């Protein structure tokens, strides 16, 4: 086990940034800390790195205690490396010099530097200075410098947030292969659920300084613990309803439930990809049917905007995500079926 966090608390004045965090990270694993700005993600990895003094709790790194209420080992004595959001490269050093400085005086320094340069794909700009590099190139150099330290634990703070979408995909993929090639573990801080799912063996979901849910990407996606976690993975169609006879009545039809009481108020969350559509010949106004308002083509999928009437004849605006380029004409009628694996019901 590379990291063990016990009863971690941290405050800034009256603001409680971290509230009783407990989790462990296994050797040779990649973990994402997922949540919106202000939830405590960056504070967490700064405390792990020793950049913030621990106030309450215990931190064990590679089986050794590095922080508790009486001890705060300095960052340089912890087996970690930190990739900052702004990269924090030495501006007066070339790319090669930045990497060489990080490698220090290790006995295998030349071999290590050559390996890092190859893994991070920075061969073509070794003599350049950071100010002359693109954002993607700076990202690669920051990663190269961090792994040249040969850390047991690599910490990355929103490492891809400033990259354009195409470059981001390439560098995320390269980062995954790079980390997997090392004898290291990594914690990646991100607000992007897709990044977290692609990179991670495990995801830690945070909200307001607390851990809400911990699980594999599959568990977090298909078994979200509440409305907040379910909403991290893109837009959803949300309804508030009351359970009657083990049924939740929604504008998209009746959904059977067996773990709620009658008259209990619940939130029903239906992802757009749960809504399967079939075109109908004539307008239908009963539940489980809709009228298309617009269709947006996204390449390998499309978003269908619909108006759906509920049992009280009230209109609801619904989004469905369909695969391929099957675009429904405006004003066409559709019938609806639900894939229950993308439908979630939570108590209020």
C-alpha positions in Angstrom: 0.0 0.0 0.0 1.6 3.3 -1.1 -0.8 5.7 0.7 -3.0 5.4 3.8 -5.0 8.4 5.0 -6.7 8.4 8.4 -9.1 10.9 9.9 -7.8 13.8 7.9 -9.1 17.3 8.7 -8.0 20.6 7.3 -9.4 24.1 7.7 -8.7 27.6 6.5 -10.1 29.7 9.4 -13.8 28.8 9.7 -13.8 27.1 6.2 -13.5 23.3 6.6 -11.7 22.2 3.5 -11.3 18.5 4.4 -13.7 16.8 6.8 -12.7 13.3 8.2 -11.2 11.7 5.1 -10.2 8.1 5.2 -8.9 6.1 2.2 -6.0 4.0 1.0 -4.2 3.6 -2.4 -2.6 0.4 -3.5 0.9 0.1 -5.1 1.0 0.7 -8.9 -2.5 2.1 -9.2 -3.9 5.3 -10.6 -6.6 7.1 -8.5 -8.6 10.2 -9.6 -10.0 12.7 -7.1 -13.2 14.0 -8.8 -15.3 16.9 -7.9 -16.1 20.6 -8.7 -13.9 23.6 -7.8 -13.9 24.2 -4.1 -14.6 20.7 -3.0 -11.2 20.2 -1.4 -9.3 18.2 -4.1 -6.2 20.4 -4.3 -6.0 20.9 -0.6 -6.0 17.1 -0.2 -3.0 16.5 -2.5 -1.1 19.6 -1.1 -1.5 18.1 2.4 -0.3 14.7 1.1 2.7 16.4 -0.6 3.6 18.3 2.6 2.9 21.7 1.0 0.2 22.3 3.6 0.9 21.3 7.2 -1.4 18.6 8.4 -3.7 19.8 11.2 -5.5 16.6 12.2 -5.2 13.0 11.2 -2.4 10.7 9.9 -0.7 10.2 6.6 1.4 7.0 5.8 3.5 6.9 2.6 5.0 3.6 1.6 4.3 2.2 5.0 6.0 5.1 6.9 4.2 7.8 8.8 5.0 11.2 7.3 2.4 13.4 9.1 0.3 13.5 12.2 -0.5 16.1 14.9 3.1 16.0 16.0 5.0 15.4 12.8 5.1 17.0 9.3 7.9 15.6 7.1 9.0 18.2 4.6 8.1 17.6 0.9 11.6 16.7 -0.1 11.6 13.8 2.4 8.4 12.3 1.0 8.6 9.8 -1.9 6.3 12.0 -4.1 6.5 14.2 -7.1 3.9 17.0 -7.8 2.8 18.3 -11.3 1.3 21.7 -10.7 -1.6 23.1 -12.7 0.7 25.8 -14.1 3.5 23.3 -14.6 6.0 25.4 -12.5 8.9 24.7 -14.9 12.2 26.5 -14.2 12.1 29.4 -16.8 15.9 29.9 -16.9 16.6 26.2 -17.8 16.1 24.4 -21.0 13.9 21.3 -21.2 16.9 19.0 -20.9 18.2 21.0 -17.9 14.8 20.9 -16.2 14.7 17.1 -16.5 18.4 16.7 -15.5 17.9 18.8 -12.4 15.0 16.6 -11.3 17.1 13.5 -11.8 19.6 14.9 -9.3 22.7 12.8 -8.7 21.3 9.3 -9.2 23.8 6.7 -10.2 21.8 5.8 -13.3 21.2 9.5 -14.2 22.1 9.3 -17.9 20.1 6.1 -18.5 17.2 7.6 -16.5 17.1 10.9 -18.4 17.2 9.1 -21.8 14.3 6.9 -20.7 12.2 9.8 -19.4 12.8 11.8 -22.6 11.6 8.9 -24.7 8.6 8.1 -22.5 7.4 11.7 -22.3 8.1 12.4 -26.0 10.1 15.5 -25.6 13.0 14.7 -27.9 12.3 17.4 -30.4 12.5 20.4 -28.0 15.2 19.6 -25.5 17.2 22.8 -26.0 14.1 25.1 -25.9 13.1 27.2 -22.8 9.7 26.8 -21.2 8.4 30.2 -22.5 8.8 29.1 -26.1 6.8 25.9 -25.7 3.1 25.3 -26.3 0.8 24.2 -23.5 1.0 20.6 -24.6 4.8 20.7 -24.8 5.0 22.2 -21.3 2.7 19.5 -20.0 5.0 16.8 -21.4 8.1 18.5 -19.8 6.3 18.8 -16.4 5.5 15.1 -16.5 9.0 14.2 -17.6 10.6 16.3 -14.8 8.2 14.7 -12.3 9.0 11.1 -13.2 12.7 11.8 -13.3 12.5 12.1 -9.6 11.5 8.4 -9.6 8.7 9.0 -7.1 6.7 6.3 -5.4 3.6 8.5 -5.7 2.9 11.1 -8.5 0.4 13.9 -7.8 -1.2 15.7 -10.7 -3.3 18.8 -10.0 -5.8 19.4 -12.9 -3.0 18.6 -15.4 -5.1 18.8 -18.6 -7.5 21.7 -17.8 -5.8 24.3 -20.1 -5.3 22.0 -23.2 -7.6 22.0 -26.2 -9.8 19.0 -26.7 -7.7 17.1 -29.4 -4.4 17.7 -27.7 -5.9 16.8 -24.3 -7.0 13.4 -25.6 -3.5 12.7 -26.9 -1.7 13.8 -23.8 -4.1 12.0 -21.4 -3.5 8.8 -23.4 0.3 9.3 -23.3 0.1 10.1 -19.6 -1.7 6.9 -18.9 0.9 4.8 -20.7 3.7 6.8 -19.0 2.4 6.2 -15.5 1.7 2.5 -16.3 5.3 2.1 -17.4 6.7 3.2 -14.0 6.9 1.5 -10.7 4.7 4.3 -9.2 1.2 5.1 -8.2 -0.6 8.4 -9.1 -3.3 10.6 -7.8 -5.0 12.8 -10.5 -7.1 15.7 -9.4 -9.8 16.6 -11.9 -13.3 18.0 -12.3 -13.8 16.0 -15.6 -15.5 12.7 -15.1 -14.5 11.4 -18.5 -10.8 12.0 -17.7 -11.2 10.3 -14.3 -12.9 7.2 -15.9 -10.2 6.9 -18.6 -7.2 7.2 -16.4 -8.2 5.6 -13.1 -8.3 2.2 -11.4 -10.3 3.9 -8.7 -12.2 7.2 -8.3 -12.7 9.2 -5.1 -15.7 11.5 -5.5 -15.6 14.6 -3.2 -18.1 17.3 -2.3 -17.7 20.1 0.2 -14.6 18.6 1.8 -16.0 15.1 2.2 -15.6 11.9 0.4 -19.0 11.0 -1.1 -18.2 7.7 -2.9 -15.2 5.6 -3.7 -15.2 2.9 -6.4 -14.0 1.7 -9.8 -15.1 3.8 -12.8 -17.7 1.1 -13.6 -19.1 1.3 -10.0 -19.2 5.0 -9.9 -20.9 5.3 -13.3 -23.5 2.5 -12.9 -24.0 2.6 -9.1 -23.9 6.3 -8.1 -24.8 6.7 -4.5 -26.8 9.9 -4.9 -28.0 12.6 -7.3 -24.7 14.6 -7.0 -22.6 11.6 -8.2 -25.0 10.7 -11.0 -24.8 14.3 -12.3 -21.0 14.3 -12.6 -21.2 12.2 -15.8 -23.1 14.7 -18.0 -26.5 16.1 -18.2 -29.5 14.1 -16.9 -33.3 14.3 -17.1 -34.4 14.7 -13.5 -37.9 14.3 -12.0 -39.3 14.5 -8.5 -42.1 12.1 -7.8 -43.8 10.1 -5.1 -43.7 6.3 -4.8 -47.2 4.7 -5.2 -47.7 0.9 -5.1 -43.9 0.3 -5.7 -44.0 2.5 -8.8 -42.5 5.9 -9.7 -44.6 7.7 -12.3 -42.6 9.9 -14.6 -43.3 11.6 -17.9 -41.2 8.8 -19.5 -43.4 6.0 -18.0 -43.8 4.1 -14.8 -40.6 2.7 -13.1 -40.9 -0.2 -10.6 -39.1 0.1 -7.3 -38.8 -2.2 -4.3 -36.7 -0.4 -1.8 -38.8 2.6 -1.1 -42.0 3.1 1.0 -45.3 4.3 -0.4 -45.7 8.1 -0.3 -41.9 8.5 -0.1 -40.7 11.4 -2.2 -37.8 10.5 -4.5 -35.6 11.9 -7.3 -35.6 10.0 -10.5 -32.5 10.5 -12.7 -32.6 9.3 -16.3 -29.6 9.7 -18.5 -30.2 10.7 -22.1 -28.6 7.5 -23.3 -31.3 5.5 -21.3 -34.0 6.9 -23.6 -34.5 4.6 -26.7 -36.7 6.1 -29.4 -38.8 4.7 -32.2 -40.4 6.9 -34.8 -44.2 6.8 -35.0 -46.5 7.7 -37.9 -48.9 10.0 -36.1 -48.8 12.4 -33.1 -49.1 10.6 -29.8 -49.7 12.5 -26.6 -49.9 9.8 -24.0 -46.9 9.0 -21.6 -44.0 7.1 -23.1 -44.3 9.2 -26.2 -42.9 12.5 -27.3 -42.7 15.1 -30.1 -39.3 16.1 -31.5 -38.3 19.7 -31.1 -34.7 19.6 -32.4 -32.0 17.2 -33.3 -28.2 17.9 -32.8 -25.7 15.8 -34.7 -22.5 15.1 -32.6 -20.6 12.8 -34.9 -21.0 9.2 -33.6 -24.2 10.2 -31.7 -27.0 12.7 -31.7 -29.0 14.6 -29.0 -32.7 14.6 -29.6 -34.7 17.4 -27.9 -38.3 16.4 -27.2 -41.5 17.6 -25.6 -43.2 14.9 -23.5 -46.6 15.1 -21.8 -47.0 13.6 -18.3 -50.2 12.0 -16.9 -51.5 15.5 -16.0 -50.9 16.7 -19.6 -48.1 19.0 -18.4 -45.2 19.4 -20.9 -41.6 18.4 -20.1 -38.5 19.1 -22.2 -36.5 15.9 -22.5 -33.1 15.0 -24.0 -32.3 11.6 -25.5 -28.9 10.5 -26.8 -29.0 8.2 -29.7 -26.1 6.4 -31.4 -25.2 7.2 -35.0 -26.6 9.8 -37.4 -30.3 8.8 -37.1 -31.8 12.3 -36.8 -35.5 12.7 -36.2 -37.2 15.5 -38.1 -38.7 18.3 -36.1 -42.4 17.7 -35.1 -42.1 13.9 -35.7 -43.6 11.7 -33.0 -41.6 9.1 -31.1 -42.3 6.3 -28.7 -40.0 5.8 -25.7 -38.4 2.8 -24.0 -36.0 3.0 -21.1 -32.7 1.2 -20.5 -33.0 0.8 -16.8 -29.2 0.5 -16.3 -29.1 4.3 -16.9 -32.0 5.1 -14.6 -31.4 5.9 -10.9 -33.8 6.6 -8.0 -32.6 8.4 -4.8 -34.4 9.5 -1.6 -34.8 13.2 -1.1 
